[in-house]
Amino acid sequence: MHRRSTAVGRGLLAAAAIALATGCTAQAVGAAGSAASPAAQEPAAAVSPAPSSASPSPVSPSPSPSSSSASPSASASSASPSASASPSQDGDGKPSASAAPAGRVLMAKGTENEQVRELQARLRQLGYFHRSPTAFYGALTAEAVSAFQGKRGLPATGAVDEATWEALVAMTRKPTQNELRPPTTNELDAPDPRCMTGRVLCISKESRTLAWMIDGKVVSAMDVRFGSVNTPTREGTFKVDRKERTWTSTLYHSEMPYSMFFSRGQAVHYSSDFAARGYNGGSHGCVNVRDKARLAQVFEQVRVGDKVVVHW
């Protein structure tokens, strides 16, 4: 009996040992994350978090709206529009170099139109242009524009871009008709050095004026008009080779009173068309005068052989 009890006891102890060993192994695998189970081989996002708070889930739960660490989408939505960099701004919010394209050039040397006339009238209001508007953009206009630009802190290019035009318009008023087309004679520019000695018909394409000068002094001055692009008035130093009180063009059959010829058919003469249409027309190369009475006086004073200077 004693031997049977001992045998039974040993059997029970062996069974308990096997059961205990099997239970520890299963618990250990479960605690390690069931690496060998099919569920452990799925993407982590597919694994549901354990309900128990004692063992944290491998995947962190999404933060709640009240969480202090905002998600990227929350940061983007909470940022103000001025804080986010736009295509025309650098990352620090400052305008990039490509954000402000260079201003378009509106007028420059060689331009001839009514906007140039307005430009000159506005510059004259501010004291930068000291002659009547001619609608032609020459060296004197470029110098006036450059002086204005330098005073306003703009690049002194001498050409009118959008920024220059806006600044000028803001500082001036719209020119009147008398300012755009003064009834008086155009103001003279500085005489060409070739005009400073002797008896000279000094003709400026820049200011569109003729000055009858003797020994550097202006005796008389008047408005003039020149040839078109196809028939330009020649520039240079010439001499009056003949005078005709009345003359009709042999080529164009137009009247040319008080003609003073100086270069192969080109002459200074009165033009009724210039008197009627102003600078809306042009000559065939001659120097047109619209003040007949004043030209008649000069015609009487000029001699054959007197110098003629046509310059810019």
Salt bridges, closest charged atoms under 4 A:
GLU112 OE2 - ARG208 NH2 2.14
GLU114 OE1 - ARG117 NE 2.93
GLU114 OE1 - ARG181 NH2 2.88
GLU118 OE2 - ARG122 NH2 2.97
GLU162 OE2 - ARG104 NE 3.52
GLU179 OE1 - ARG173 NH1 2.88
GLU187 OE2 - ARG124 NH2 2.04
ASP192 OD1 - ARG194 NE 2.86
ASP223 OD2 - ARG290 NH2 2.55
GLU235 OE2 - LYS205 NZ 3.10
GLU244 OE2 - ARG242 NE 3.45
ASP273 OD2 - ARG225 NH2 3.03
ASP273 OD1 - ARG277 NH1 3.34
ASP291 OD2 - ARG294 NE 3.63
GLU300 OE2 - ARG245 NH1 2.57
ASP306 OD1 - ARG199 NE 3.22
